[in-house]
Amino acid sequence: MTHTEHKHVADDRMGMVYDFLQSESTLVLSTKNPDGLVNSAPLFYSVTENLNMMWLSSEDTNHSKSVRMDPRASVAVFRSSFDWRKIAGVQMHGLCSIVEGADRTPILDAYCSRFQLGSVLSCAVSRSLVYQFRPQWIRYIDNQKRFGYKFELVL
């Protein structure tokens, strides 16, 4: 496979992951607390074309405290199903950070638009921190293509 062909395959796979993430709404963020235990939290998210994921959270949550101590995290997004033939999802490892300054506003706008928050939650949104997850490793699975269909990407 040539470099160009390899890049095309990687781009197609990135597109598949992006389309899947756009079709879902909730990620499960897993972080380690100071005692070494894993905490997992479901969070609404928005996603960029380069697969960075953003969410809003209070600085007082367990996952926010954990991210401040250790930015490494895992994320899972999956389609709910009772049929094994319809299982599809994404698992990722990467790094979290807080988004500040001018970068915060377009993320908040996209997030509020995606979830149609309007002015109802504007006070809570304005007080929330904006977090970003940058994946370094991705596994995509989709039993609808065939049982056991998967691929991995290293970014």
N, C-alpha and C positions, 0 to 999 in steps of 0.2 A: 504494500500500500504506500503510495507516495505521500509526502508531507501535506499536499493539497487535499488529497482524499481523506487523510486522517483528520485534518482540520474540519472538513465537511461533516464527517461522522460525529465529531465532538460537538460541532455547532447544532446538528440535528438533535443530539441527545440533550444538550443544554435547552433547546427549544421544547423538547418533550417534558423536561422537568419544570420549566417555566410555565408551560400550559397547565400542567397538573397543579402546580402551586397556585396558579390564578383561579383554578376551579374550586379550591377549598378555602376555608376561612380560619382554621384554628391549628396552631402548631402546639406541640408538647415540648417545652424547653426543659432540659435536664441539666442541673448544675450540682456541684458538690458543696455542702455546707462545711463550716469549720471543723466539725467532728468527722468529716470524711464520708458522711451519708449523702446519698443522691436525693435531691428534691426534684420533682417534676411538676410543672405548672402548665395548664392549657391557657393559651393566649391568642387573641385575634392578631392577625399580622397583615402587612402588605409586603409585596415582593417587587424587586427591581429586575430588569432584564438580565443583569449579571448574577441573579439569584441571591442577592443580599436581602435579608428579611428584617422588617422593622416592626416594632410593637411599642405600646405605651404601658408604663407601669409606674407605680409609686416607688420612691427610693426605700421605703420601709418594708417591702415584701421580702420574703426569704430569698427568692431568686435574684432580686436586685442586689441584696447584700452579698450573695454568693458571687455574682458577676464582678462586683467591685474587688473582691479578694482574689478571684481567679477567673480571667475572661474566657477560659476554655469551657465549651458547652457542647451538648448534643441536642439536635432537634429532630423530631419526627412529625410528619404530616401524613395522614392516611384517610382513605375513603371508608366510611363506615359501611359494613356489609355483613350479612349472615350467610353469604354464598362464597365459598372459597375461590370460585372461578372469577369473582369480581374484586378480590383483594388487590389493592394498588396503594403504593405509598412511597415516601421518600424518607430516608434516614441520612442525617448529616452530622459531621463534626466540624467545629470551627471556633471562631473567636467572637466575643461580644464586646461592644463598646457603647458609650453614651454619645448621642449625636447632639451637638450644641451649635449655637450661633446661627448664621444664615442658612446652614444646611437643614436645620430643624423645621422651618416653615413649610417648604414644599412636601416634606414627609408627612407632617401633620395634615396638610390639605389633602393629600392623596389618601391617607388613612381615614380621615373623616368622611371623605367622599365615598370611599369603598364601602364603609359600614353605615352610610347615611346617618351620621351622628347629628348633623345640623347644629343647632344652638342648644339642644337639650342637655348635652354633656360638656358644653364649652368650658365651664369653670373647671371641671375635673380634668379635661384634656389639657387646658393651659397649665395646670399644676403638675401634670405627669412628665416624667422623663421619657425621652425617645431613645429606644435601644435599637442597635443594629447587630445582626448576626451575619458574619461573613464566612460562608462555608469554605472549608479546605478539602473536604472529602464528601462525596455524595454517592449513595446507593439508591437506585430507582428500581422498584419492582412493579410488575403488572401481570397478574394471572389472566387478565382478559386477552392478552396477546397470546399467551400459552402458559401452562403451569410452569412455574419456576423462572419465568422471564425476568431478567435483571441485567443491569449494567452499573458500573462504578465510574466515577469521574474524580480525578484529583486536580484541584485548581491551584 
